[in-house]
Amino acid sequence: MKWVSKYFVNGLIVIVPIAITAFVIINIFAVTERLLGQYLPIHFPGLALIVVLFFIVLVGWLSSYWLLKKIIGYGERLVGSIPVIKFIYNSVKQLSTAVFESQKLLNNAVLVPYPHPGVKALGFVMPELSAPLADKFTEKHVCVFVPMSLNLTSGFNIILPIRDIIPLDVTSESALQYVITAGAVMPRGNDSTN
């Protein structure tokens, strides 16, 4: 019976991210199709896709200009003054930023002594410590994210001396595969021959 539960969990790991992604994309396009059908006299298959892609590029382009940056900043300050909405907005924004910048964030794979000395865990060096944290140490420390196996969305941020870190010359993709597969797929070197 153990193999059934194992395969059930493995199936969920594969299906859930695909289902959530498909659900979000389908709903975005359905809402766009509905709005376009109400306000545009023309309609053809694929119009929603073109409009959504155009809108994303337009917002990205406009957000790089001074005036829109000011407007966005003002809107974020306004949202930040509403207690419950502030929490929701900031959480979603931080999560989406982490997801879209994860390739940059999870680039630097290292080994760290975790959860106790003598044991090594694979982690990823995070951005440099802020002054309020860095000022508390007499030597240089870094923050390392140690993800939990099978689930990159949870783990532990640990702060440790830079001397305790062992840098790894592995591809970030293979380091992530190592974590996601609970060690079933070992990290490969940057030269891709390992």
C-alpha atoms as one frame of an Amber mdcrd trajectory, in Angstrom:
protein
   0.000   0.000   0.000   3.021   2.274   0.509   3.684   2.403  -3.231   0.140
   3.757  -3.837   0.662   6.681  -1.461   4.128   7.312  -2.910   2.800   7.445
  -6.470  -0.185   9.521  -5.342   2.148  12.159  -3.835   4.375  12.057  -6.932
   1.277  12.551  -9.099   0.219  15.546  -7.032   3.697  17.068  -7.340   3.392
  16.870 -11.131  -0.301  17.758 -11.543  -0.894  20.553  -8.996   1.561  23.146
 -10.437   0.318  22.413 -13.977  -3.335  22.660 -12.894  -2.829  25.946 -11.020
  -0.887  27.466 -13.928  -3.524  26.343 -16.443  -6.341  27.634 -14.206  -4.765
  31.101 -13.891  -3.957  31.376 -17.612  -7.376  30.126 -18.728  -9.145  32.575
 -16.412  -7.011  35.521 -17.557  -7.839  34.749 -21.178 -11.539  34.115 -20.406
 -11.892  37.483 -18.667 -10.021  39.198 -21.505 -12.227  37.496 -24.133 -15.360
  38.554 -22.246 -14.215  42.181 -21.954 -13.144  42.327 -25.603 -16.458  40.849
 -26.715 -18.308  43.629 -24.890 -16.250  46.588 -26.074 -14.791  45.692 -29.469
 -16.833  45.238 -32.643 -14.339  42.723 -34.059 -13.476  39.359 -32.596 -11.314
  36.454 -33.754  -9.629  33.480 -32.071  -6.360  34.457 -30.404  -7.301  38.118
 -29.919  -7.191  37.702 -26.119  -3.664  36.268 -26.306  -2.464  39.201 -28.418
  -4.123  41.744 -26.101  -2.742  40.145 -22.906   0.811  39.955 -24.301   0.570
  43.533 -25.598  -0.734  44.735 -22.206   2.106  43.028 -20.288   4.767  44.495
 -22.594   3.094  47.935 -22.462   3.027  47.981 -18.656   6.644  46.788 -18.513
   7.696  49.490 -20.967   5.733  52.256 -19.227   6.956  51.237 -15.767  10.518
  52.030 -16.807   9.650  55.723 -17.207   9.832  58.315 -14.414   6.173  59.446
 -14.423   4.674  55.961 -14.258   7.209  54.954 -11.585   5.924  57.878  -9.502
   2.289  56.879 -10.105   3.005  53.240  -9.210   4.907  54.354  -6.103   1.973
  56.551  -5.071  -0.469  53.673  -5.641   1.702  51.323  -3.566   1.871  53.864
  -0.723  -1.913  54.229  -0.889  -2.403  50.450  -0.775   0.198  50.316   2.018
  -1.980  52.506   4.216  -4.893  50.001   4.257  -4.120  47.365   6.955  -5.400
  44.041   5.528  -4.908  44.921   1.855  -1.340  46.059   2.615  -0.465  42.603
   3.966  -2.043  40.772   1.012  -0.527  43.069  -1.641   2.981  43.030  -0.120
   2.920  39.241   0.285   1.808  38.660  -3.320   4.304  41.208  -4.651   7.220
  39.685  -2.733   6.222  36.177  -3.794   5.880  37.123  -7.469   9.191  39.019
  -7.365  10.878  35.992  -5.812   9.362  33.662  -8.403  10.252  35.797 -11.426
  13.731  36.540 -10.116  14.315  33.026  -8.778  16.786  32.223 -11.540  18.961
  35.070 -10.275  18.292  34.308  -6.598  18.951  30.583  -6.756  22.133  30.770
  -8.805  24.848  30.455  -6.194  24.681  26.896  -4.783  26.753  26.180  -1.690
  27.161  23.604   1.072  26.573  24.781   4.633  26.785  23.114   8.048  23.079
  22.548   8.675  21.206  21.520  10.844  24.329  21.040  13.015  28.125  21.039
  12.586  29.503  17.987  10.826  26.501  17.736   8.489  26.257  19.553   5.156
  23.119  20.787   3.390  22.787  22.311  -0.065  21.672  25.939  -0.014  21.670
  29.091  -2.085  23.400  32.351  -1.160  20.864  35.174  -0.878  21.420  38.910
  -1.447  23.878  40.675   0.850  22.837  41.274   4.454  21.292  44.639   5.230
  23.172  47.027   7.550  21.026  46.309  10.663  21.963  42.610  10.387  25.541
  42.930   9.123  26.450  45.413  11.892  25.741  42.751  14.540  28.670  40.580
  13.438  32.404  41.133  13.814  33.229  39.091  10.700  31.527  38.819   7.310
  28.334  36.741   7.377  25.976  35.751   4.586  22.389  34.596   4.397  21.825
  31.172   2.852  18.439  29.724   1.941  18.310  25.986   2.634  15.231  24.661
   0.797  13.267  21.655   1.980  13.404  18.591  -0.245  10.524  18.221  -2.728
   9.345  21.782  -1.997  11.295  24.895  -2.988   8.644  27.187  -1.479   9.666
  26.327   2.083  12.975  26.104   3.831  15.184  27.957   6.238  17.163  31.179
   5.984  20.321  30.822   8.001  22.987  33.439   8.627  26.484  32.090   9.032
  30.116  33.189   8.654  31.347  33.202   5.095  34.235  30.913   6.170  31.724
  28.102   6.844  30.418  28.083   3.269  31.688  25.627   0.663  31.040  27.002
  -2.853  29.836  24.472  -5.436  30.730  24.535  -9.129  27.377  23.131 -10.275
  24.647  24.375 -12.572  21.759  26.074 -10.787  19.283  23.824 -12.646  20.930
  20.647 -11.393  21.149  22.024  -7.839  17.398  22.734  -7.969  16.733  19.256
  -9.391  18.730  17.788  -6.513  16.476  19.565  -4.000  13.195  18.870  -5.810
  13.966  15.162  -6.221  15.210  14.765  -2.607  18.665  13.812  -3.864  17.587
  11.293  -6.492  19.196  13.497  -9.182  22.705  14.570  -8.191  24.052  18.041
  -9.119  26.113  18.298 -12.309  29.184  20.448 -12.772  29.114  23.659 -14.780
  31.080  21.977 -17.560  28.078  19.541 -17.976  30.380  16.532 -18.220  29.821
  15.383 -14.605
